Amino acid sequence: MSDPSAGQVEQHDISELVEPKHHRAEIVFGVLSFAVALFLLSQIPGETTWANGRRFVEQPGFWPIVSIAGMTIFGAFELFYTWRRLGRHGGGDVKAEVFDWARALEYVVWFMAYVFAVPVTGYLPTTVVFCAALTWRLGYRSARMIGAGVLVGIATVVVFKSLLSVRIPGGAVYDLLPEATRNFMILYL
C-alpha cells in the first residue's frame, strides 16, 4: 500500500513569512546602523568634490550622497519600527544575542592575521596553513578533512596566482630560497 500523503504538497505555516519573529537585539543593530549612516552623512561635505559647470546628477559625489541618504532614511525607519515592536512585545535578553554577533569578529581576527602573515611567509604557505587551521577551528578533526582544507588552499593559490594572474607580493621567506625557485614561487605560487 502506498502512503496516502505521498504526492501531496506539504502545507507550511506561512505566518513566519508574514510576521517574522523579531529578536530583542534588533534595536542594537538599528541604533548602530543609523549612527553609522549619520556619521557618513556628516562626512559628505569634506569627502566629496564638486565639479564646476556640471549638473547635480553628474557630480562625482552624487551617487555616494544618494546611497548614504538612502541608508539614513531606511535606517531611521528600521529604528522607528524596531522601537515600536519592542514597545508592544516587551524587552528581552539582548546581551546573549549581541554576544553571538560578536563571536563572528573572531573571523575578522583570523583574516587580519592572514593579511599580516602573507608578506612574511608567502602566499602559498600562509594560505595552506590558514586553510588547515580554519578547518580544524570549525571542528573538522579528521585527516581527510584537514587534507581537503589543504587542497582548497593550494587550489585557491593556483587559481589566483596562475590562472587569474593576481599580483600578490612574495613573502620575505622566499628570499631564503635559491634564485630560480624564488622567482617561480613569486610568479606562480
BAVOLUM-226273 format. One record per atom (N, C-alpha, C): residue in three letters; x, y, z. Coordinates in steps of 0.2 Angstrom, whole numbers, padded with zeros to 4 digits, always signed. Example, Ala and Ser with C-alpha at 12.3 -4.5 7.8 and 13.67 -1.06 7.14 Angstrom:
# BAVOLUM-226273
ALA+0066-0028+0039 ALA+0062-0022+0039 ALA+0066-0016+0039 SER+0064-0011+0035 SER+0068-0005+0036 SER+0064+0000+0039 
# end
This chain:
# BAVOLUM-226273
MET+0004-0006+0000 MET+0000+0000+0000 MET+0004+0006+0000 SER+0002+0011-0003 SER+0006+0017-0004 SER+0004+0022+0002 ASP+0008+0027+0003 ASP+0006+0032+0008 ASP+0001+0037+0006 PRO-0004+0038+0009 PRO-0009+0042+0006 PRO-0007+0049+0006 SER-0002+0051+0010 SER+0000+0058+0009 SER+0006+0059+0004 ALA+0008+0053+0000 ALA+0013+0054-0005 ALA+0010+0058-0011 GLY+0014+0062-0013 GLY+0012+0066-0019 GLY+0008+0072-0018 GLN+0006+0073-0011 GLN+0003+0079-0009 GLN+0008+0084-0008 VAL+0006+0091-0009 VAL+0011+0096-0007 VAL+0010+0097+0000 GLU+0016+0098+0003 GLU+0016+0099+0011 GLU+0014+0106+0012 GLN+0009+0107+0017 GLN+0007+0113+0019 GLN+0011+0116+0024 HIS+0014+0122+0023 HIS+0018+0126+0028 HIS+0014+0131+0031 ASP+0016+0133+0037 ASP+0013+0138+0041 ASP+0017+0145+0038 ILE+0013+0149+0035 ILE+0017+0155+0032 ILE+0017+0161+0037 SER+0014+0160+0043 SER+0014+0166+0047 SER+0021+0168+0049 GLU+0026+0164+0048 GLU+0033+0166+0049 GLU+0035+0171+0044 LEU+0033+0170+0038 LEU+0034+0174+0032 LEU+0031+0181+0033 VAL+0024+0180+0035 VAL+0020+0186+0035 VAL+0022+0191+0041 GLU+0023+0188+0047 GLU+0025+0192+0053 GLU+0031+0188+0056 PRO+0037+0189+0054 PRO+0043+0185+0057 PRO+0044+0187+0064 LYS+0047+0182+0067 LYS+0049+0183+0074 LYS+0054+0188+0074 HIS+0054+0193+0079 HIS+0059+0198+0080 HIS+0063+0197+0086 HIS+0069+0198+0086 HIS+0074+0197+0091 HIS+0075+0204+0095 ARG+0076+0204+0101 ARG+0077+0210+0105 ARG+0083+0214+0103 ALA+0088+0210+0101 ALA+0094+0214+0099 ALA+0094+0218+0093 GLU+0088+0217+0089 GLU+0087+0221+0083 GLU+0088+0229+0085 ILE+0086+0231+0091 ILE+0087+0238+0092 ILE+0094+0240+0092 VAL+0099+0235+0094 VAL+0106+0237+0094 VAL+0108+0238+0087 PHE+0106+0233+0083 PHE+0108+0234+0076 PHE+0105+0240+0073 GLY+0099+0242+0074 GLY+0096+0248+0072 GLY+0099+0254+0074 VAL+0101+0255+0080 VAL+0105+0261+0083 VAL+0112+0261+0080 LEU+0115+0256+0079 LEU+0122+0256+0076 LEU+0122+0258+0069 SER+0117+0255+0065 SER+0117+0256+0058 SER+0115+0263+0057 PHE+0110+0266+0061 PHE+0108+0273+0060 PHE+0114+0278+0062 ALA+0117+0276+0067 ALA+0123+0280+0069 ALA+0128+0280+0064 VAL+0130+0275+0061 VAL+0135+0275+0055 VAL+0132+0279+0050 ALA+0126+0278+0048 ALA+0123+0282+0042 ALA+0123+0290+0044 LEU+0122+0292+0050 LEU+0123+0299+0052 LEU+0130+0301+0051 PHE+0134+0297+0054 PHE+0141+0299+0053 PHE+0144+0300+0046 LEU+0142+0295+0042 LEU+0144+0295+0034 LEU+0140+0301+0031 LEU+0134+0303+0033 LEU+0131+0309+0030 LEU+0134+0315+0033 SER+0137+0315+0039 SER+0141+0321+0041 SER+0147+0322+0037 GLN+0150+0317+0034 GLN+0156+0317+0031 GLN+0156+0319+0024 ILE+0150+0319+0021 ILE+0149+0321+0014 ILE+0153+0327+0012 PRO+0152+0333+0015 PRO+0155+0339+0013 PRO+0162+0339+0012 GLY+0165+0336+0017 GLY+0173+0335+0017 GLY+0176+0330+0012 GLU+0172+0325+0011 GLU+0174+0319+0007 GLU+0172+0319-0001 THR+0168+0323-0003 THR+0166+0323-0010 THR+0168+0330-0013 THR+0169+0329-0019 THR+0171+0335-0023 THR+0166+0337-0028 TRP+0166+0343-0030 TRP+0161+0346-0034 TRP+0164+0349-0040 ALA+0162+0347-0046 ALA+0165+0350-0052 ALA+0161+0356-0054 ASN+0164+0361-0056 ASN+0161+0367-0058 ASN+0158+0366-0065 GLY+0152+0369-0066 GLY+0148+0368-0073 GLY+0145+0362-0074 ARG+0145+0357-0069 ARG+0141+0351-0070 ARG+0135+0351-0067 ARG+0130+0347-0070 ARG+0123+0347-0066 ARG+0124+0342-0060 PHE+0119+0343-0056 PHE+0120+0339-0049 PHE+0121+0332-0050 VAL+0117+0329-0055 VAL+0117+0322-0056 VAL+0124+0319-0059 GLU+0127+0324-0062 GLU+0134+0322-0065 GLU+0140+0323-0060 GLN+0138+0326-0054 GLN+0144+0327-0049 GLN+0147+0320-0047 PRO+0153+0320-0046 PRO+0156+0314-0043 PRO+0153+0312-0036 GLY+0151+0316-0032 GLY+0148+0314-0026 GLY+0140+0313-0026 PHE+0137+0313-0032 PHE+0130+0311-0032 PHE+0128+0305-0030 TRP+0131+0299-0032 TRP+0129+0293-0030 TRP+0131+0291-0023 PRO+0137+0293-0020 PRO+0138+0292-0013 PRO+0132+0296-0009 ILE+0130+0302-0011 ILE+0125+0306-0007 ILE+0119+0302-0008 VAL+0117+0299-0014 VAL+0111+0295-0014 VAL+0111+0289-0010 SER+0116+0286-0010 SER+0117+0280-0006 SER+0117+0281+0002 ILE+0120+0286+0004 ILE+0121+0287+0011 ILE+0114+0290+0013 ALA+0111+0294+0009 ALA+0104+0297+0011 ALA+0099+0291+0012 GLY+0099+0287+0007 GLY+0095+0281+0007 GLY+0096+0277+0013 MET+0103+0276+0015 MET+0105+0272+0021 MET+0102+0275+0027 THR+0102+0282+0027 THR+0100+0286+0033 THR+0092+0285+0034 ILE+0089+0286+0028 ILE+0082+0286+0028 ILE+0079+0279+0030 PHE+0082+0274+0027 PHE+0080+0267+0029 PHE+0082+0265+0036 GLY+0088+0268+0038 GLY+0090+0266+0045 GLY+0085+0269+0050 ALA+0083+0275+0048 ALA+0078+0279+0053 ALA+0071+0275+0053 PHE+0069+0272+0048 PHE+0063+0268+0048 PHE+0064+0262+0052 GLU+0070+0258+0051 GLU+0071+0252+0054 GLU+0071+0254+0062 LEU+0075+0259+0064 LEU+0075+0261+0071 LEU+0068+0262+0074 PHE+0064+0266+0070 PHE+0057+0268+0072 PHE+0053+0261+0073 TYR+0053+0257+0068 TYR+0049+0251+0069 TYR+0051+0246+0074 THR+0058+0246+0074 THR+0060+0241+0079 THR+0058+0244+0086 TRP+0059+0250+0087 TRP+0057+0253+0094 TRP+0050+0252+0095 ARG+0046+0253+0090 ARG+0038+0252+0091 ARG+0037+0244+0093 ARG+0040+0240+0089 ARG+0039+0232+0091 ARG+0041+0231+0098 LEU+0047+0234+0100 LEU+0049+0232+0107 LEU+0044+0235+0112 GLY+0041+0241+0110 GLY+0036+0244+0115 GLY+0030+0239+0116 ARG+0028+0236+0110 ARG+0022+0231+0110 ARG+0024+0225+0113 HIS+0030+0222+0112 HIS+0031+0215+0114 HIS+0036+0214+0120 GLY+0038+0220+0122 GLY+0042+0220+0128 GLY+0050+0218+0126 GLY+0054+0219+0131 GLY+0061+0218+0130 GLY+0063+0211+0131 GLY+0069+0209+0131 GLY+0071+0203+0132 GLY+0079+0203+0133 ASP+0082+0197+0132 ASP+0089+0196+0134 ASP+0093+0198+0127 VAL+0095+0204+0128 VAL+0099+0207+0122 VAL+0106+0205+0122 LYS+0109+0204+0128 LYS+0116+0203+0129 LYS+0118+0196+0126 ALA+0114+0191+0126 ALA+0116+0185+0124 ALA+0116+0185+0116 GLU+0111+0188+0113 GLU+0111+0189+0106 GLU+0117+0193+0103 VAL+0118+0199+0106 VAL+0124+0203+0104 VAL+0131+0199+0105 PHE+0131+0195+0110 PHE+0137+0191+0111 PHE+0138+0186+0105 ASP+0132+0183+0103 ASP+0133+0179+0097 ASP+0135+0183+0091 TRP+0133+0189+0090 TRP+0135+0193+0084 TRP+0143+0194+0085 ALA+0145+0196+0091 ALA+0152+0197+0092 ALA+0156+0191+0091 ARG+0154+0185+0092 ARG+0158+0180+0091 ARG+0160+0179+0084 ALA+0157+0182+0079 ALA+0159+0182+0072 ALA+0165+0186+0071 LEU+0167+0191+0076 LEU+0173+0195+0075 LEU+0179+0191+0075 GLU+0178+0185+0078 GLU+0184+0180+0078 GLU+0187+0180+0071 TYR+0183+0179+0066 TYR+0185+0178+0059 TYR+0188+0184+0056 VAL+0186+0190+0059 VAL+0190+0196+0057 VAL+0197+0196+0059 VAL+0198+0193+0065 VAL+0205+0192+0068 VAL+0209+0187+0064 TRP+0206+0182+0062 TRP+0209+0177+0058 TRP+0211+0180+0051 PHE+0207+0184+0048 PHE+0208+0187+0042 PHE+0214+0192+0042 MET+0214+0196+0048 MET+0219+0201+0048 MET+0226+0197+0050 ALA+0226+0192+0054 ALA+0232+0188+0055 ALA+0234+0185+0048 TYR+0230+0183+0044 TYR+0232+0180+0037 TYR+0235+0186+0033 VAL+0232+0192+0033 VAL+0234+0198+0029 VAL+0241+0200+0031 PHE+0242+0200+0038 PHE+0249+0201+0040 PHE+0254+0196+0039 ALA+0252+0190+0039 ALA+0257+0184+0038 ALA+0259+0183+0031 VAL+0255+0185+0026 VAL+0257+0183+0019 VAL+0263+0187+0017 PRO+0264+0193+0019 PRO+0271+0196+0017 PRO+0277+0193+0020 VAL+0276+0190+0025 VAL+0281+0187+0029 VAL+0283+0180+0026 THR+0278+0176+0026 THR+0279+0169+0025 THR+0277+0167+0018 GLY+0274+0171+0014 GLY+0272+0170+0007 GLY+0265+0168+0006 TYR+0262+0168+0000 TYR+0255+0167-0001 TYR+0253+0160+0000 LEU+0257+0155-0004 LEU+0256+0148-0004 LEU+0256+0145+0004 PRO+0262+0146+0007 PRO+0262+0143+0014 PRO+0257+0146+0019 THR+0256+0152+0018 THR+0251+0155+0023 THR+0244+0153+0021 THR+0242+0152+0015 THR+0235+0150+0013 THR+0234+0143+0015 VAL+0239+0139+0014 VAL+0239+0132+0016 VAL+0238+0131+0023 VAL+0242+0134+0027 VAL+0242+0134+0034 VAL+0235+0136+0037 PHE+0233+0142+0035 PHE+0227+0145+0037 PHE+0221+0141+0035 CYS+0221+0138+0029 CYS+0215+0134+0027 CYS+0215+0128+0032 ALA+0220+0125+0033 ALA+0221+0119+0038 ALA+0218+0121+0045 ALA+0221+0127+0047 ALA+0219+0129+0054 ALA+0212+0131+0054 LEU+0209+0134+0049 LEU+0202+0135+0050 LEU+0198+0129+0049 THR+0200+0124+0045 THR+0196+0118+0045 THR+0196+0115+0052 TRP+0202+0115+0056 TRP+0202+0112+0062 TRP+0198+0116+0067 ARG+0198+0123+0066 ARG+0194+0128+0071 ARG+0187+0126+0070 LEU+0184+0125+0064 LEU+0177+0124+0063 LEU+0175+0117+0065 GLY+0180+0113+0068 GLY+0178+0107+0071 GLY+0179+0100+0067 TYR+0182+0101+0061 TYR+0184+0095+0057 TYR+0190+0093+0059 ARG+0191+0087+0062 ARG+0197+0085+0065 ARG+0200+0079+0061 SER+0197+0076+0057 SER+0199+0070+0053 SER+0205+0072+0048 ALA+0209+0068+0047 ALA+0215+0069+0042 ALA+0212+0071+0035 ARG+0207+0067+0034 ARG+0203+0068+0027 ARG+0201+0075+0026 MET+0198+0078+0031 MET+0195+0085+0031 MET+0201+0090+0031 ILE+0206+0089+0035 ILE+0211+0093+0035 ILE+0215+0093+0029 GLY+0216+0087+0026 GLY+0218+0087+0019 GLY+0214+0091+0014 ALA+0208+0090+0015 ALA+0203+0094+0010 ALA+0204+0101+0011 GLY+0205+0104+0017 GLY+0207+0111+0018 GLY+0213+0113+0015 VAL+0218+0109+0015 VAL+0225+0110+0012 VAL+0224+0110+0005 LEU+0220+0106+0002 LEU+0219+0106-0006 LEU+0215+0112-0008 VAL+0210+0114-0004 VAL+0207+0120-0005 VAL+0212+0126-0005 GLY+0216+0126+0000 GLY+0221+0132+0000 GLY+0226+0132-0006 ILE+0228+0126-0008 ILE+0233+0125-0014 ILE+0229+0127-0021 ALA+0223+0125-0021 ALA+0218+0127-0027 ALA+0217+0134-0027 THR+0216+0137-0021 THR+0215+0145-0021 THR+0221+0148-0024 VAL+0227+0146-0022 VAL+0233+0150-0024 VAL+0234+0149-0031 VAL+0233+0143-0034 VAL+0234+0141-0041 VAL+0229+0145-0045 VAL+0223+0146-0043 VAL+0218+0149-0047 VAL+0220+0157-0047 PHE+0221+0160-0041 PHE+0223+0167-0041 PHE+0229+0169-0044 LYS+0235+0165-0042 LYS+0241+0167-0045 LYS+0242+0165-0052 SER+0241+0159-0054 SER+0242+0156-0061 SER+0237+0158-0066 LEU+0231+0156-0064 LEU+0225+0157-0069 LEU+0223+0164-0070 LEU+0222+0168-0064 LEU+0219+0174-0064 LEU+0225+0180-0064 SER+0231+0178-0063 SER+0237+0182-0063 SER+0236+0188-0058 VAL+0233+0186-0052 VAL+0233+0191-0047 VAL+0240+0193-0044 ARG+0242+0199-0044 ARG+0249+0200-0041 ARG+0248+0201-0034 ILE+0252+0196-0031 ILE+0252+0196-0023 ILE+0260+0196-0022 PRO+0262+0200-0018 PRO+0269+0201-0017 PRO+0272+0194-0013 GLY+0278+0192-0015 GLY+0281+0186-0012 GLY+0282+0188-0005 GLY+0283+0182-0001 GLY+0284+0183+0006 GLY+0292+0184+0007 ALA+0294+0187+0013 ALA+0301+0188+0015 ALA+0304+0181+0015 VAL+0301+0176+0017 VAL+0304+0169+0017 VAL+0306+0167+0010 TYR+0303+0169+0005 TYR+0305+0167-0002 TYR+0312+0170-0003 ASP+0315+0175+0000 ASP+0322+0177-0001 ASP+0327+0172+0001 LEU+0325+0168+0005 LEU+0330+0162+0008 LEU+0330+0157+0003 LEU+0326+0156-0002 LEU+0326+0151-0007 LEU+0331+0152-0013 PRO+0334+0147-0016 PRO+0338+0148-0022 PRO+0334+0153-0027 GLU+0338+0156-0031 GLU+0335+0161-0036 GLU+0330+0159-0040 ALA+0331+0153-0044 ALA+0326+0150-0048 ALA+0320+0148-0045 THR+0320+0145-0039 THR+0314+0143-0035 THR+0311+0149-0033 ARG+0315+0154-0030 ARG+0312+0160-0028 ARG+0308+0164-0033 ASN+0310+0164-0039 ASN+0307+0168-0045 ASN+0300+0164-0046 PHE+0301+0157-0047 PHE+0295+0153-0048 PHE+0289+0154-0043 MET+0292+0154-0036 MET+0287+0155-0031 MET+0283+0162-0031 ILE+0287+0167-0033 ILE+0284+0174-0033 ILE+0280+0174-0039 LEU+0281+0171-0045 LEU+0277+0172-0050 LEU+0271+0168-0050 TYR+0272+0161-0048 TYR+0266+0157-0049 TYR+0263+0154-0042 LEU+0267+0155-0037 LEU+0264+0152-0030 LEU+0265+0157-0025 
# end
